[in-house]
Amino acid sequence: MTAQAGGRRIAVILEYDGSAFNGSQIQDEAPTVQDALETAIGRLTGLRSRAAFAGRTDAGVHARGQVAAFDTDSALPIETFVGGLNAHLPEQAAVRGALEVESDFDPRRHAASRIYRYTVYNARPRSPLYRDQAWHVPTPLDLPAMREAGALLVGEHNFASFTRDEGRPTVRCVRRFAVLAKPPLLDIEMEANAFLRQQMRRTVGALVEVGSERLDLAGFRRFIEQPELATAGPLAPAHGLCLEQVVYPGLDLMADNTL
């Protein structure tokens, strides 16, 4: 895809360690991914540009496939943006790929789906290596029960129980759900057209309740069939969550564009 005349629009795929940032969106006097990216753009091109993101991630949430887009008049080759931006980004963030896109490309509105993964460290002793990457749950979990509950999420539902946002539409379409066991790690993956704030973390919290036998299948089903704002949970810690991928029809940001 090629930008329209009068400037260029560049899309980048970002990986970052969320523990180093106070979320993705720019804030006053707090380190954010957006501020780090915009600062790097300014240092590389000589002019700071505003970056639009595919989705908001809260403080502590990681990303392997966040997508951002920005406009620039720079004539730098597209491959230079990868290495050039990485030279100016903090070590906790990196550009994995870049692509020149249409001038009207909106990384949020044009996304077909998002894929999130939540990692649980399910073993009695804690793990220093996973302390910022996974939620430590020391008690055994019933994986078949968690999978049975999670299967209820697939399809279009009102997910009000899994968010605290008021005044926003709460119907979303979950396209895929999986619980992947790699002992002692447990990965919970969900793909949806879009996610409500805290939806994934509240979903994981409720599933761990099911796996711990503190919540039965009927109770989990009620969150979906009788939605009531912010009743599902508890809220799983932010550091276990990672935005894995943002999917766009006919657009591969990682194809033939990295150094």
DRENSEKOL-948021 format. One record per residue (C-alpha): z, y, x. Coordinates in steps of 0.05 Angstrom, whole numbers, padded with zeros to 5 digits, always signed. Example, Ala and Ser with C-alpha at 12.3 -4.5 7.8 and 13.67 -1.06 7.14 Angstrom:
# residues 2
+00156-00090+00246+00143-00021+00273
END
This chain:
# residues 259
+00000+00000+00000-00018+00070+00026+00016+00136+00012-00021+00191-00024-00049+00250+00015-00002+00307+00031+00052+00265+00064+00076+00193+00072+00128+00152+00036+00162+00099+00079+00203+00041+00051+00252+00005+00097+00294-00057+00089+00365-00048+00114+00419-00094+00138+00490-00068+00145+00562-00087+00154+00596-00055+00094+00664-00053+00127+00640+00005+00169+00619+00048+00109+00649+00079+00048+00592+00052+00006+00518+00063+00007+00512+00130-00029+00524+00195+00007+00593+00227-00001+00629+00287+00028+00667+00272+00092+00660+00197+00089+00614+00150+00129+00560+00121+00084+00496+00082+00095+00454+00137+00064+00482+00190+00110+00471+00144+00171+00399+00131+00151+00382+00203+00136+00413+00225+00202+00371+00173+00239+00308+00197+00203+00322+00269+00223+00333+00250+00296+00270+00208+00298+00222+00254+00262+00255+00322+00273+00265+00333+00198+00319+00301+00156+00292+00269+00091+00330+00247+00029+00330+00171+00022+00330+00135-00046+00363+00067-00049+00347+00005-00091+00419-00002-00111+00489+00023-00099+00538-00019-00059+00612-00003-00059+00656+00007+00002+00662-00058+00040+00601-00091+00008+00548-00116+00058+00473-00119+00054+00420-00163+00085+00363-00136+00043+00379-00066+00017+00315-00024+00006+00309+00051+00016+00250+00098+00014+00238+00168+00040+00182+00219+00048+00160+00246+00115+00103+00286+00147+00113+00247+00212+00050+00215+00241+00089+00161+00278+00059+00091+00271+00095+00050+00219+00121+00000+00270+00155+00057+00307+00200+00071+00248+00235+00004+00258+00253+00011+00331+00260+00087+00327+00308+00087+00269+00349+00031+00299+00357+00072+00363+00393+00125+00322+00431+00083+00271+00503+00061+00285+00511-00011+00309+00536-00033+00241+00468-00018+00208+00396-00036+00225+00325-00030+00197+00294-00099+00192+00225-00078+00168+00184-00018+00145+00123-00007+00103+00082+00053+00081+00082+00054+00004+00053+00094-00053+00080+00164-00061+00111+00147-00128+00147+00084-00103+00218+00083-00130+00261+00028-00097+00307+00025-00157+00260+00030-00217+00204-00012-00188+00249-00071-00168+00237-00134-00209+00304-00166-00190+00362-00165-00142+00396-00224-00109+00469-00221-00090+00510-00273-00053+00586-00278-00053+00620-00319+00001+00687-00354-00009+00725-00385+00050+00758-00444+00015+00807-00475+00064+00883-00471+00072+00886-00436+00140+00856-00367+00143+00795-00352+00186+00795-00290+00231+00720-00297+00241+00707-00292+00166+00760-00241+00148+00708-00186+00135+00654-00232+00108+00688-00278+00058+00745-00281+00007+00798-00329+00031+00818-00375-00026+00866-00427+00003+00872-00473-00058+00820-00527-00074+00766-00507-00124+00733-00550-00178+00659-00537-00161+00629-00576-00220+00671-00534-00268+00649-00470-00233+00576-00491-00237+00582-00508-00311+00613-00440-00326+00562-00403-00283+00504-00436-00320+00526-00399-00382+00508-00333-00348+00433-00349-00343+00391-00311-00394+00397-00243-00428+00469-00227-00448+00516-00169-00459+00557-00168-00394+00607-00114-00416+00665-00161-00399+00642-00160-00326+00641-00084-00315+00686-00024-00325+00629+00025-00335+00634+00060-00402+00576+00092-00439+00521+00051-00405+00478-00004-00433+00509-00071-00412+00454-00120-00429+00424-00153-00367+00381-00214-00354+00407-00265-00303+00348-00305-00277+00383-00353-00230+00454-00376-00214+00478-00425-00160+00541-00448-00126+00524-00473-00056+00577-00513-00019+00578-00510+00057+00651-00529+00071+00693-00491+00083+00645-00438+00057+00625-00431-00016+00566-00386-00032+00557-00360-00103+00487-00332-00114+00460-00295-00174+00393-00262-00187+00384-00212-00243+00337-00157-00264+00394-00109-00250+00470-00110-00241+00526-00071-00272+00578-00040-00228+00628-00094-00206+00590-00147-00246+00583-00195-00188+00654-00187-00163+00684-00196-00233+00639-00257-00243+00664-00289-00179+00736-00273-00196+00728-00307-00264+00693-00367-00233+00749-00376-00182+00798-00375-00241+00756-00432-00272+00755-00470-00206+00830-00462-00199+00841-00488-00270+00872-00423-00293+00814-00409-00340+00777-00461-00382+00703-00463-00400+00717-00437-00470+00753-00377-00441+00696-00362-00394+00646-00369-00451+00684-00317-00492+00670-00265-00438+00596-00274-00454+00598-00287-00529+00652-00236-00545+00641-00181-00493+00697-00132-00484+00696-00081-00428+00727-00103-00361+00763-00164-00389+00732-00214-00339+00761-00223-00271+00802-00214-00230+00759-00168-00186+00740-00207-00123+00748-00169-00058+00688-00127-00037+00681-00157+00033+00655-00224+00007+00595-00193-00027+00526-00183+00003+00461-00155-00026+00413-00208-00001+00345-00185-00027+00310-00136-00073+00246-00166-00103+00183-00124-00117+00120-00151-00150+00064-00155-00098+00104-00121-00043+00132-00155+00019+00170-00107+00063+00177-00159+00118+00103-00176+00125+00070-00155+00190+00112-00093+00199+00168-00109+00247+00170-00102+00322
END
